[in-house]
Amino acid sequence: MRRILVVADKATSLVKFTFDFNKVHITAENLNYSLSAEEELVCQYEGMNIKIGFKGTDLLDLINNLDGREFTLKLSDASRAGLILPDEQQANTDLLMLLMPLLINN
């Protein structure tokens, strides 16, 4: 996320995620400066392909506040909020984070 956010538009910090079977393609672009970045990561994903955008700075803040290195991102469709759950919960806690998506143009 940090590498992608370097080129994201500073006003929106829009980062696009395209989920496919067991992989996620992450992109950001800044049309004002003709910059773009992309990463492809392996993940555990099953279901229909989905393309969704989030404010990258907010997502990075949420991820940085997790204790473990792994988390689960639950998505139902591109217009609904994503749920972020840590894979390891602290004792006596039940942490659940919600992040609303941004509108993206295909």
N, C-alpha and C positions, 0 to 999 in steps of 0.2 A: 504494500500500500504506500509506503513512504516513497518508493521509486516512482510510482505512478502519479502520486500527488504533486510531484515537482512540476509537471507540465500541465496539470489541470487548470481550468479557468479559475482565477482567484475569486471571482464573484460567486460562482456556484459550487466550486469544488466537485463537479459532477464526475463520478466514476461509474462506468457501465460494466455490468457483469453479465456474461452469457454462459449459462449453465447447460452443459451437455452431459451425456453419460460419463460419469467419473472424471470430469474435467471442468474447469472454469476458466474462461477467457476474460481478462480484466483489461479495460482500455480507458484512457482519458485523453482529451484533446483540448487545445487552446487555439481556436480559429483565428484570434486576433494576431497571434505570433506564429501561426503555421507550425505548431508543435503537437506531437502526439506520442503516446507511449502505450505499450501493451505487454502483458504477461500472460502466460498460460500455466496453470497449476493443476496438479492432480488432486482430486478430492473424492469423497464418497458421495455420489449423487445418482439418484435413480428417479425417473419421472420424465415428464415432457420437457422439451427444451424451453428455457425461459430466459428472457432478456430483461434486466431490471437495472435501474440506476439509483445510486445513493449519494448523499453528500459525503464525500470521502473523508473529510476532516472529522465529521461526527462518527463515522464508522471506525476510524482509527482510534479516536478517543475511547470508544466503547471497548474495542479489542485490547487496548493498552491497560484498561482497568480490570481485565480478567487475570486471575492468578495462574492458571495453567497455560500451556502452549496451544491447546486444541479447544475448539468450540464447535457448536452446532448452529447453523443458520437455517431456520425453517421458513420456507416460502410457500405460499399457496398460488399466487399469481402476481404479475408485474404491477398491479394497482393496489396491492395490499401490503401492509407493514410486514417487515421481516422480524422474526424473533431470534434473538441471540441467546444461547444457553451455554454456559461453561460445561465442559465435559467432567470437570471435577468441582464439586461444590464444597465450600468450607463447611465446617461443622455448624449445625443449627442455622443454616441459611438456605434460601431457595431463590437464587438470583435468576432473574429473567429481564432481558433488555429488549426494547422495542425500537425499531428504526423505520420511519416512514420513507417510502421511495420518492424519487424525483421523476418528473415527466421526462421521457427521452424521445428523441426523434430517431426513427429507424433509418 
